[in-house]
Amino acid sequence: MLRPTLLTRDSDPILIEALRPILNANLSYFTRPLPEMTPEGQQRWWKIEDHANVRVFLWRDDERPWEAVAFSMLTDHGDYASPFFAVAPAHWSSGFGDQIIKHYIEAAGKPLKGEQLASNGAIRHLNTKNGWYVTGEKDGVQTLYHPGPGPRVPEWIRRHIRAELGYPDYDAILKGLDG
């Protein structure tokens, strides 16, 4: 079972360092270019981070609690929150991404806004499965919206949003092909 540990300003520097290799291994999958983080830079970032508005979770598997599997971060912007997460490459395709997304939607407790690379099929699939809506796209980066925890938005509203954005209703197309 995968479990999150909420890191605090006073968390052990070893836990803060555990985030760094996961971040560096995923740099090419983020929507904005980030430099490779050094150990010193990681600790410096943690000291100046706004811990009142940012929550960071280190994820570990019960079967290997000594190993950092992923991290997630939620930034509170008042009316909405924005998530950021990465999974260690050794644990890609493990289903952990789905669990992390579900967790930060609940932990946010409010609507969320985010981004994804249009070219990243895995994250697009996970986000769609978990109720995220694409609200726009520019230069290969899609902007996203999620209404937050609670009842799911009805499918007819999701179809309307996709139609407004010019996306085909693939479900209707496929249903028509099936007869």
C-alpha positions, -999 to 999 in steps of 0.1 A, spaced: 0 0 0 13 34 -9 12 60 18 18 98 19 38 115 46 31 152 49 65 171 51 67 201 74 92 230 77 109 209 104 111 176 85 144 158 85 166 170 56 170 134 45 133 134 36 136 166 17 166 152 -2 145 121 -11 123 143 -33 153 155 -54 162 124 -74 125 118 -83 122 154 -94 154 152 -115 143 120 -132 111 136 -144 123 170 -156 114 163 -192 78 155 -183 69 188 -167 51 216 -186 78 242 -178 116 238 -180 132 233 -146 169 231 -139 183 199 -124 182 203 -86 214 200 -66 214 187 -30 222 223 -18 195 238 -40 169 213 -27 176 223 9 176 260 1 143 256 -18 127 239 13 139 266 37 124 294 16 92 276 5 59 291 16 48 263 40 16 282 48 3 277 12 23 247 0 19 211 12 44 185 1 38 147 5 65 121 2 51 88 -9 64 54 3 53 18 -3 45 -2 29 66 -31 14 97 -9 10 92 20 35 129 30 32 124 39 -5 108 71 -17 84 62 -45 69 96 -54 61 131 -42 32 154 -46 28 191 -39 -4 212 -35 -2 249 -37 -32 269 -24 -41 299 -44 -72 309 -25 -101 300 -47 -83 270 -61 -52 247 -56 -27 235 -81 -10 201 -80 25 189 -90 37 154 -87 63 129 -99 68 91 -96 102 75 -95 109 58 -129 112 24 -113 76 27 -102 60 40 -135 31 19 -147 25 7 -111 -9 25 -106 7 49 -81 -1 80 -103 -38 72 -101 -36 70 -63 -17 102 -60 -41 121 -82 -71 109 -62 -53 119 -30 -45 155 -40 -80 161 -53 -93 151 -19 -65 169 0 -71 201 -19 -108 203 -8 -115 229 -35 -114 232 -73 -80 226 -89 -62 241 -119 -32 225 -136 -13 217 -167 -2 187 -187 19 181 -218 -4 172 -247 22 147 -258 21 127 -225 -5 101 -231 -1 84 -197 -8 116 -177 -36 126 -201 -52 92 -195 -49 94 -157 -62 130 -156 -92 122 -178 -100 91 -157 -99 113 -125 -122 140 -138 -99 167 -151 -111 188 -180 -89 203 -207 -98 240 -209 -72 251 -234 -39 244 -252 -10 264 -262 24 253 -275 18 217 -265 7 225 -230 -29 219 -220 -45 238 -192 -67 218 -169 -96 223 -145 -110 199 -118 -141 209 -98 -126 194 -66 -138 166 -44 -174 156 -44 -199 143 -69 -187 139 -104 -198 163 -131 -224 146 -154 -211 132 -186 -234 154 -207 -217 185 -192 -182 170 -200 -193 164 -236 -205 200 -238 -172 213 -225 -152 191 -250 -175 204 -279 -170 240 -268 -132 235 -270 -135 219 -304 -127 183 -293 -147 156 -311 -170 134 -290 -151 102 -294 -175 82 -273 -204 91 -297 -183 84 -327 -173 50 -314 -208 42 -303 -220 50 -338 -194 27 -353 -205 -2 -330 -241 2 -343 
